[in-house]
Amino acid sequence: MGGDCVANLYENTAFLYDRDPRIPFSMDIPFYVKQAEKAKGPVLELACGTGRVLLPLAQQGFQVWGIDLSEAMLTELERKKNGLPVDVQQRIHVSRQSMCDFSIRQQFSLIFAAFRSFQALSTEDEALSCLKTCYRHLHVGGRLLINVFRLSKPMGDWWQSKEEKLDFETMLPGGEIMTRHSFNKSFDPILRLLEVDLIYRIQHKEKPVKEHRDKLRLRYYEGDDLRTLLRDAGFTIEAEYGGYAGQPIDQGNELLFICHK
Ligand SMILES: C[S@@+](CC[C@H](N)C(=O)[O-])C[C@H]1O[C@@H](n2cnc3c(N)ncnc32)[C@H](O)[C@@H]1O
C-alpha cells in the first residue's frame, strides 16, 4: 500500500502509529497529566490522533475533548476507547474538525497540541487562525501548550536525506517484524516547510514484505517565529522549555511554550 495520500493525516499508517516503542514517544504523557491537574477544568487536545495522550488523561479522571482531521486516526482512537470502562468513555468527547478553525460549545481551562501536531499547519495564516480559535475557546486565565521540535542547527542542506533512515524496529503482537524508516525529502526555506516520507515495512516469516507509506509536510519554527505568533493571537507566554522535564529552551529536542489568555 502507499501511493497518493494527503500529507499529515496518516491515512495509510494510522493502524501502526501507536507501535512506536521509542521512549520519547511516551515521555510527554506525565507532563500533560501534570498540566491537566493544574488546570482544574475541561481539557482540549488539538490533533489528538489515536488518543495516545487523550485516553490516559481520561483514565486519570479528566474530562477531555479531542479534535483531529484524520478519519483513520480517529478510527483507531474509537477502537481503543471502546475497550475502556464506561465511566472513562463518558469523559471522552471527540470530533472530526481541523485545528485551524474548530468550533466546540465549551470553554476550556487547558488546550494543548502534543508531539509537533501544530506543525501540520503549513502556513502562517493557518497557524495564527488556530491560535486565535484556541484563544476564543479558553477561559480567562486558561492555558495553551504548544510543542514543536527544535532544530539542532539552522535549517540547511544537512537536513536532506541521501537514503532512508531506520527510526525503529519492533515486533507486532502477531509476531511480525515491523520497521519504520523515514526519508527527509525536501525543505523550503522561504515557506519553512519540510517534506518527509514515512515507510513502514512488515515482515511475517517467509511471506513477502508489506509496505505502508505516508507523507508529512511540516512547518518548522526558528528564532522568535512561534513567540511572535503566540503574542499576535493575544497570548502571554508564561514559560518555555526544551523538553518535558523542564530543560532550558535552548537545550532539548523540543520547543514547549506554556501561555495563558
Ligand atoms: C504526529 S500526530 C500526533 C497525534 C497525537 N497528538 C499524539 O501526540 O500522538 C499528528 C496528528 O495531527 C493530525 N492533523 C493533521 N492536520 C490536522 C489539522 N489541520 N487539524 C486537526 N488535526 C490534524 C493528524 O491527523 C495526526 O493525528
The ligand as a MOL file (V3000), in Angstrom:
LIG
                    3D

  0  0  0     0  0            999 V3000
M  V30 BEGIN CTAB
M  V30 COUNTS 27 29 0 0 0
M  V30 BEGIN ATOM
M  V30 1 C 2.0480 13.3980 14.9930 0
M  V30 2 S 0.3210 13.0570 15.0470 0 CHG=1
M  V30 3 C 0.0440 13.4080 16.7570 0
M  V30 4 C -1.1600 12.7310 17.3310 0
M  V30 5 C -1.2960 12.8910 18.8410 0
M  V30 6 N -1.4410 14.2710 19.2230 0
M  V30 7 C -0.0750 12.3210 19.5340 0
M  V30 8 O 0.6230 13.0820 20.2120 0
M  V30 9 O 0.1710 11.1190 19.4310 0 CHG=-1
M  V30 10 C -0.3640 14.4730 14.2420 0
M  V30 11 C -1.8760 14.4790 14.1660 0
M  V30 12 O -2.2900 15.7080 13.5710 0
M  V30 13 C -3.4830 15.4500 12.8390 0
M  V30 14 N -3.7280 16.5960 11.9420 0
M  V30 15 C -3.0100 16.9960 10.8720 0
M  V30 16 N -3.5080 18.1340 10.3650 0
M  V30 17 C -4.5770 18.4580 11.1490 0
M  V30 18 C -5.4900 19.5500 11.1530 0
M  V30 19 N -5.4150 20.5280 10.2620 0
M  V30 20 N -6.4560 19.5820 12.1090 0
M  V30 21 C -6.5520 18.5830 13.0240 0
M  V30 22 N -5.7110 17.5330 13.0570 0
M  V30 23 C -4.7270 17.4740 12.1440 0
M  V30 24 C -3.1900 14.1330 12.1650 0
M  V30 25 O -4.3410 13.5120 11.7010 0
M  V30 26 C -2.4990 13.3850 13.3120 0
M  V30 27 O -3.4250 12.6650 14.0700 0
M  V30 END ATOM
M  V30 BEGIN BOND
M  V30 1 1 1 2
M  V30 2 1 2 3
M  V30 3 1 2 10
M  V30 4 1 3 4
M  V30 5 1 4 5
M  V30 6 1 5 6
M  V30 7 1 5 7
M  V30 8 2 7 8
M  V30 9 1 7 9
M  V30 10 1 10 11
M  V30 11 1 11 12
M  V30 12 1 11 26
M  V30 13 1 12 13
M  V30 14 1 13 14
M  V30 15 1 13 24
M  V30 16 1 14 15
M  V30 17 1 14 23
M  V30 18 2 15 16
M  V30 19 1 16 17
M  V30 20 1 17 18
M  V30 21 2 17 23
M  V30 22 1 18 19
M  V30 23 2 18 20
M  V30 24 1 20 21
M  V30 25 2 21 22
M  V30 26 1 22 23
M  V30 27 1 24 25
M  V30 28 1 24 26
M  V30 29 1 26 27
M  V30 END BOND
M  V30 END CTAB
M  END
